[in-house]
Amino acid sequence: MKVIIDKFAGFCHGVLKTIETTERILAKNTDKDVFVIGEIIHNHKEIQRLEDVGLKTIELPDLEDVNKKYPDSMIIIRAHGEPPSTYNKIKELNLNLVDATCARVKSLQRFVHKYHAAGYHIIIFGKDQHPEVIGLRGFCEDKCDVIENSEQIENLKFKSKFVVLISQTTMNKKQFLRVAEILDHKIEELNRTGANIKFELVDSTCKAVTNREDSLIEFAKSVDCVLFVSGRNSSNGKSLYQTALQANPNTFFIETFDEIDFDIIKDMNVIGISGATSTPNWFMEEIKIVLENKFNT
């Protein structure tokens, strides 16, 4: 048996920068409490590693309590970003802010703010309660529509003569372009009746996810089975897992060691390990070692 790790798997640039920023803050502020609002990234193994060296995960309502008990603490904004109201709350409480928002998400927040100020009806292709989307909604005062699939387009009521479609960065690009095509067709039909709606498309899907799809397909086809390692609440993890599964039916989603079914994979000649853009390389390496020890390879 041979065990191979996908060389293109592991942290994307945005996640890597967030983790590096967090590690730097923890190292420089050993005398202070360091908190992050919500999961720093969607991977419990990496969260546990950072918590073991001092990071504390809280939720937004906890800020008041943090201010009372740890007035000199550091507050980190996670990779997914936060709405303006969170920044205002941190400022109001006079807490130390560290913004570790992914640069691509940060750029998208500026886009949303700009289009909202210009009077556009903003449509976001994404998951309504995903932290990135919650942040984006805050940059347009929640005056937007969030859709997860093309079927929801039928019920859209346009609130402006100017409409823009954007995407949560971790959504599947092919699905996003399909939604854009159907939305464009709906607006064309309305314009034939004199609606005169101007439609703009902003492709804000993350290139790190999109580019990884092609390499993942090749990798999945080159091995007998794939162990796809990801946090279960990772949006890009779910998307990339489906990509691998379509390329190789022997693809298994795992989050922890306990989820490896050794009986299913024991007769495989080549086992591939891949993961989401928020899956740490060190954990995939640990899984590789476990497999090699288990099967004496």
Secondary structure as UniProt FT lines:
FT   STRAND          2..5
FT   TURN            7..8
FT   HELIX           13..28
FT   TURN            30..31
FT   STRAND          34..37
FT   HELIX           44..52
FT   TURN            53..54
FT   STRAND          55..58
FT   HELIX           60..62
FT   HELIX           63..69
FT   TURN            71..72
FT   STRAND          74..77
FT   TURN            79..80
FT   HELIX           84..92
FT   TURN            93..94
FT   STRAND          96..99
FT   HELIX           103..117
FT   TURN            118..119
FT   STRAND          121..125
FT   TURN            128..129
FT   HELIX           131..138
FT   TURN            139..142
FT   STRAND          144..147
FT   HELIX           150..155
FT   STRAND          162..167
FT   TURN            169..170
FT   HELIX           173..192
FT   TURN            193..194
FT   STRAND          198..201
FT   HELIX           207..222
FT   STRAND          225..229
FT   TURN            232..233
FT   HELIX           235..247
FT   STRAND          251..254
FT   HELIX           257..259
FT   HELIX           262..265
FT   TURN            266..267
FT   STRAND          270..275
FT   TURN            277..278
FT   HELIX           281..294
FT   TURN            295..296
//
